[in-house]
Amino acid sequence: MVAEHPVEIPVFGRVTRSTEGSFSGPNAWTSWTTANHSALQVGNAVIDNYFDSIGTVNYWWSHAIISDQSYKQIIGSCNFTLENTSDQCNAAVNYAFDHEFGNIDQYSIYTPSCPASPSSSPANTTTNTAASRSVRLKNSLLRRRVSGYDPCTENYAEKYYNRPDVQKALHANTTGIPYKWTACSDVLAKYWQDSQFSVLPIYKDLIAAGLKIWVFSGDTDSVVPVTATRFSLNHLNLKIKTRWYPWYTGSQVGGWTEVYDGLTFATVRGAGHEVPLFQPKRAFVLFQSFLAGKELPKHV
C-alpha cells in the first residue's frame, strides 16, 4: 500500500520525512498532530544536555552517591554548554565513578546490581576509564548496567542477541560488524553526530501545534534522573493548570505529578529507568490515565 501523502516519521530529537521539507515552528507539525496523533508520552527522557547535566549531578549529590567535594569539583570544572568536556571535568567525574559510586545499578540505585557484570565490579575500575566509559554528560550515555526484577536481564539479552543463529533468524548483522551487539553502544555514542543539544524547542512547537505531552520519571534512576527532567522542563515556562500533588494506585502513593498547559509531568515512586520493569502496576495506571486523557488519580 502506497501512502497518498508524504509520510512524516518522528525520530528522537529530529524528524525526517519522505519529501523535502523543514520542521521548524508549530505549523510544521500541524499535519502530523492532526493525522491521528494527539498525544505523546516520554519516560526518563534526555531533553536538554545542559539542564540535564546539571540536574544529573545534583541527583548524585542529593542522593548521597557522591561527596560534597566531588559535587563542587564537577560543578566548578564542567562547562556543560560545550560539546567536549575539559580534562579537569573528566578527572572530577572519573574520580566520582571510580571511588564514590560503588558497585550499584546506576539505572536503579536501590536495587541489587548484577554480580555477573564485569563492568560493575570494583576490581575492574582500572579499566573503567574515560576512554571506555560513556558518560551521559554532553551528548553521551552512561554505560548501562542492568521485586520481580532480575538485575542481570541485560546480560542475558546481550548473550542471546549475539548468537549467530539468533542474528540469522532476525536477519540482523548482515554486514558482519566487527563488534558485539550491546544494549548501549559505545560505538554509536562516539560517532552519533546528528543528536540535538536540546529538544526543548521541539516540545514547544509540538505543544503549540496542539499535541498533549506526558513526561514521566522513575525516581531511582541516576542516569536520566528526575531532577534532570525537572530542570529541563522548568525552562519551557509553561503555565500550571493543576499544582503538584501525590497520585495513587489504590491506597499507596504512586508518585507525584503536576499538570501544565499542554504537558503533564509525573514521577513514579520506586521505579528505575525502565518504569514498567520496576513498578508495573504504577506504570499501568500512568499509561491508562494517559490514554484516557485524564489526570492521575488522587487519593479519595
Stockholm file with secondary structure:
# STOCKHOLM 1.0

chainA/1-300         MVAEHPVEIPVFGRVTRSTEGSFSGPNAWTSWTTANHSALQVGNAVIDNYFDSIGTVNYWWSHAIISDQSYKQIIGSCNFTLENTSDQCNAAVNYAFDHEFGNIDQYSIYTPSCPASPSSSPANTTTNTAASRSVRLKNSLLRRRVSGYDPCTENYAEKYYNRPDVQKALHANTTGIPYKWTACSDVLAKYWQDSQFSVLPIYKDLIAAGLKIWVFSGDTDSVVPVTATRFSLNHLNLKIKTRWYPWYTGSQVGGWTEVYDGLTFATVRGAGHEVPLFQPKRAFVLFQSFLAGKELPKHV
#=GR chainA/1-300 SS CCCSSCCEEEETTEEEESSCCCCCSGGGGHHHHHSSCCEEEEESCCCBHHHHHHHHHHHHHHTTSSCHHHHHHHHHHCCTTSSSCCHHHHHHHHHHIIIIICSCCTTSTTSCCCTTCGGGCGGGGGGCSTTTCCCSSSSCCCCCCCCCCCTTHHHHHHHHHTSHHHHHHTTCCTTCCSSCCCSSCHHHHHHCCCCCSBCHHHHHHHHHTTCEEEEEEETTCSSSCHHHHHHHHHTTCCCEEEEEEEEEETTEEEEEEEEETTEEEEEETTCCSSHHHHCHHHHHHHHHHHHHTCCCCCCC
#=GC SS_cons         CCCSSCCEEEETTEEEESSCCCCCSGGGGHHHHHSSCCEEEEESCCCBHHHHHHHHHHHHHHTTSSCHHHHHHHHHHCCTTSSSCCHHHHHHHHHHIIIIICSCCTTSTTSCCCTTCGGGCGGGGGGCSTTTCCCSSSSCCCCCCCCCCCTTHHHHHHHHHTSHHHHHHTTCCTTCCSSCCCSSCHHHHHHCCCCCSBCHHHHHHHHHTTCEEEEEEETTCSSSCHHHHHHHHHTTCCCEEEEEEEEEETTEEEEEEEEETTEEEEEETTCCSSHHHHCHHHHHHHHHHHHHTCCCCCCC
//
